[in-house]
Amino acid sequence: MIHRNFLDLKNANKKDSKLLFDWSNDKLARNNSLSNKKILINDHNKWFNSELLNKNSYIWICIINNNPCGLIRFKKKNNRYTLSYLISPAYRGNNYSKPMIQLAINKFKSHKPRVKNIYAQVLTNNNLSIKILKSLGFKFKSISKNGLVHLLYFALKNK
């Protein structure tokens, strides 16, 4: 188990672009993403620069012992904040997801105490993410078919 003191979050900045591009194009990350198409560097840079300027988007890099190990993002769309995350390939399988997400949720709540719910979308076959979200208190809301992809929708009440 990771002691919280070893975890930290930093705001993403332009210097993180290449790292996040590499993580996002990792095969397992693509397989568990809502879109499994490989991301092109120009598309990534355009997206990332836009997100850094977007007041409705929070992007944090999770740091463990001074090393970047994951990404957490909260994005507002249609008056809802949705959580997304990924773990660096080098840090997978070490039980970092849950404490990383919990730390980010706590930080997000301190920035946005009036937000009533946090949402997450997960592919139906992403059992590990489903288990992690449920363990953090996210409740299953619905399932939908987006093209050929079945998505589970979860919500966490902000207390």
N, C-alpha and C positions, 0 to 999 in steps of 0.2 A: 504494500500500500504506500502511496506517495504521501508524504507529509506536505500539507499545504504550503509551508514555508519555502519549499523548493520550487513551487509554481509561481509564475508571474505572467502578467499580460502586458503587452506593449502595443501602442497604436501602430498599425501598419503604416509604412511610408514608401516612397518611391524606390528606395534601396531594396525593399522586399519583393519587388515585382518578379525578378527572375526566379527566386526561390519558390514563390507561390505558383508561378507558371510551371516549374518542374514538378512540384507536388501535385498540382491539378491534373497534369498529363500522365501521372503514374497510372499503370494499367488497372490496379485495384480501385484507385480513386475514380477513374472513368467508369468502371463497371458499376460502382455504387452511386454514381451521379445521376441526376434526373435526365441528363443528356450524356450519352456515352461516346459522342464524337470527340476526336482529338481536337484540342484547342490550338489555334494558330497564334504565333507570338504577336502579330500585329493586332489581332482581335483581343488577345489578353491585355496588351498594353492599353488599348483604347478603353476596354472595360475597367481595368484597374485604376487608371487615371480618373475616369469618371466617378468611380466609387469613392475614391479618396476625397473628392470634392463634394460628394452627395451628403447633405446634412441628415438624410434619413437612412444612412448606412454607417454601421460601426464595424470596423474590421480590426481584429486584434490578433497578434501573433502570441501564441503561448510559448513561454520560455521555461525550460527546466534546467537548472544548474547552468545558467547563462547560454544555453543552446536552444535555438528555435525548434520546436517539436510539433507545432500544429497551428491551425488557423480556426478562428471562430468569427462568424459574421452574423450580425442582426441587421436585417434589411426591412424597411417599411415599404409595403406595397398594398394598395387598396385599404388603407387604414389598419393594417395588421403588420406586426413585426414577426418575421420568420427567421428562425435560427438555422444556420448551416455550419458545418464544421468538417475538417479533415485532419488527419494525423499524418505527419511525415512518415514515409516508408521506413526510415531508420528507427522510428519509435513505436511502430505498431506491435501489438501483442504484449504490451507492458502495462496494460490497465491505466493508461493516461487519459482516455476519453472522458470518463465520468468526472474525475476531479477537475479536468480542464473545462468542461462544459459548466460544471457547478460554479467554478470561479468566475467564468464569463457571465453567467446568469446573474450572480450577485453584483458584479460590476455594472451590468446593463440596468438592473433594477435601481442602482444608485444614480444612474444617469437619467433614467426614465421611470420614476416612481409611480406616475399616473397610468402607465401602460397596464391594462388589465390582464392581458393574455400574451403569451409567447407561443408561436406556432412552429411546427416542424413538419417537413414532408420527407417521407422515407419510401424507398422502393420496397415492395412487399417481400422480396427475397433477401433484404438486408437485415437478417435476424439479429446481428450484433447491435446495430444502431437502434433497432426496435427495443431490445432488452435494456440498453443504456437509457434511452429516453423514458421508458416506463419506470426504471429504477430511480430516476430523477423526479418523478411525479407527473410526467406528461401523461395525459389521458387520450385514448384513442377516440377520434371524432368521426371519421368517415374514410371511405375508400373510393377511389375514382380511377378511371382508365383514361390515361393521357396518351393517345396514340396506341402503341403496343405496350406501354408501361403502366402497371398498376401502382398507384401511390396510396400510402396510408397517411392520413392527416392526424396530427397530434396537437394538443394544446396544454399549456401549463398555466394555471391561474397564478397571477402575481398577488401575493398576500401582503 
